[in-house]
Structure formats: C-alpha cells, structure tokens
C-alpha cells in the first residue's frame, strides 16, 4: 500500500512540475512568447462605451470558447485567431449595432508592448506580447484583457468576479486527471 501511495505521490509531483514548467503561472518573465493575449479597447471611458465593451467581450468569448476548447498549442491558437478575425469583427459590429452605437470594430493580431498586468495569481511583466486587439470605435477607453493561450480566458473559477460566464481550462482538466 505504501508503494502505491508513494507512486501516486511521485506521479502527482511530476505532473505539477511538468505543468509548472510548461505554464509558469506565478510570474511569466521568461515566457512572454508563450502567451497570447486578448485586449478589447472601449471607444471611450464613458459608462455606455464601457458597458458595451463587456457585451462585445461576452459575445467574443462565447464564440471563441468552442474553438479554444480544441486548441493544444500556441501556434494553433495564433492560427485560429488569425483565421477568425473577420468573424470576430462581425460579432463586435453586430453587438455595437444592436445596442445602437454608430461606430464599428477593428480587429488585428499583432505584437504590442504592454505594461505589467496581474490576472488572478498570474503576473505578466511588461514587454512585447502577441495579442488579438479589438478596438471599439476610437479604442481610446479602458480595456478588458485576458490570456487566450494558455486558455486562461476560459477558466471555470470565475476570475474577475463575472457572473453567468462559463469558462474552461485545459490545464485544470489535466491536473484533475492526476488528483
């Protein structure tokens, strides 16, 4: 019995080390190129523009969730985002139009400098990251952001206190298999 428990402990410890090495979820200082970010920039900081930003965010996340549930590599994530830019732009434009806004959505996948950001227990230091940028109108307002790869935008544990949002994490699923 001790051998089995010890063996399970070793397997669990190895899984944590491997996953920790793949996705250093404490500080991402040496792994900027492993992350793919999503930023949705509101037209302005007025309350209406900020509110519609969250409606666009929810529509985009709803659309991307089935796609990203199958993504297993960063390159695949980049390809999926690149292939879906027209679709994401259309979704943003539909939300804006349905809410009575006269401006549109611009979507681009590019490398861009970002300041240090915290996402739950993850700290992304300042630096250049690849990101899908969704600008609503002038894109001059506060932004909403998350990490698309690894798929932290889709976590079940409700980071940020949003309600009614279903997120999923492949990392969490892998860890759950071992424990």
ChimeraX attribute file (.defattr): number of C-alpha atoms within 10 A of each C-alpha:
attribute: neighborCount
match mode: 1-to-1
recipient: residues
	/A:1	6
	/A:2	7
	/A:3	8
	/A:4	9
	/A:5	10
	/A:6	11
	/A:7	12
	/A:8	14
	/A:9	14
	/A:10	12
	/A:11	14
	/A:12	16
	/A:13	13
	/A:14	12
	/A:15	17
	/A:16	15
	/A:17	13
	/A:18	12
	/A:19	15
	/A:20	12
	/A:21	10
	/A:22	13
	/A:23	17
	/A:24	17
	/A:25	15
	/A:26	13
	/A:27	15
	/A:28	17
	/A:29	13
	/A:30	10
	/A:31	14
	/A:32	16
	/A:33	12
	/A:34	17
	/A:35	20
	/A:36	23
	/A:37	23
	/A:38	21
	/A:39	19
	/A:40	25
	/A:41	26
	/A:42	27
	/A:43	23
	/A:44	18
	/A:45	15
	/A:46	11
	/A:47	9
	/A:48	13
	/A:49	20
	/A:50	18
	/A:51	12
	/A:52	20
	/A:53	27
	/A:54	15
	/A:55	15
	/A:56	24
	/A:57	21
	/A:58	14
	/A:59	16
	/A:60	20
	/A:61	20
	/A:62	15
	/A:63	15
	/A:64	18
	/A:65	17
	/A:66	11
	/A:67	14
	/A:68	23
	/A:69	14
	/A:70	11
	/A:71	18
	/A:72	13
	/A:73	12
	/A:74	17
	/A:75	13
	/A:76	14
	/A:77	21
	/A:78	19
	/A:79	12
	/A:80	15
	/A:81	23
	/A:82	16
	/A:83	11
	/A:84	16
	/A:85	18
	/A:86	14
	/A:87	14
	/A:88	24
	/A:89	20
	/A:90	17
	/A:91	18
	/A:92	26
	/A:93	20
	/A:94	17
	/A:95	21
	/A:96	22
	/A:97	13
	/A:98	9
	/A:99	12
	/A:100	10
	/A:101	16
	/A:102	9
	/A:103	12
	/A:104	18
	/A:105	24
	/A:106	20
	/A:107	21
	/A:108	16
	/A:109	17
	/A:110	13
	/A:111	15
	/A:112	13
	/A:113	11
	/A:114	15
	/A:115	10
	/A:116	10
	/A:117	13
	/A:118	13
	/A:119	15
	/A:120	12
	/A:121	10
	/A:122	15
	/A:123	16
	/A:124	23
	/A:125	17
	/A:126	14
	/A:127	13
	/A:128	14
	/A:129	19
	/A:130	19
	/A:131	25
	/A:132	24
	/A:133	22
	/A:134	27
	/A:135	23
	/A:136	28
	/A:137	19
	/A:138	14
	/A:139	19
	/A:140	13
	/A:141	19
	/A:142	17
	/A:143	21
	/A:144	15
	/A:145	18
	/A:146	19
	/A:147	19
	/A:148	24
	/A:149	24
	/A:150	22
	/A:151	24
	/A:152	23
	/A:153	24
	/A:154	25
	/A:155	16
	/A:156	13
	/A:157	15
	/A:158	16
	/A:159	16
	/A:160	8
	/A:161	8
	/A:162	9
	/A:163	8
	/A:164	7
	/A:165	14
	/A:166	15
	/A:167	18
	/A:168	19
	/A:169	17
	/A:170	18
	/A:171	15
	/A:172	13
	/A:173	10
	/A:174	13
	/A:175	13
	/A:176	9
	/A:177	9
	/A:178	13
	/A:179	10
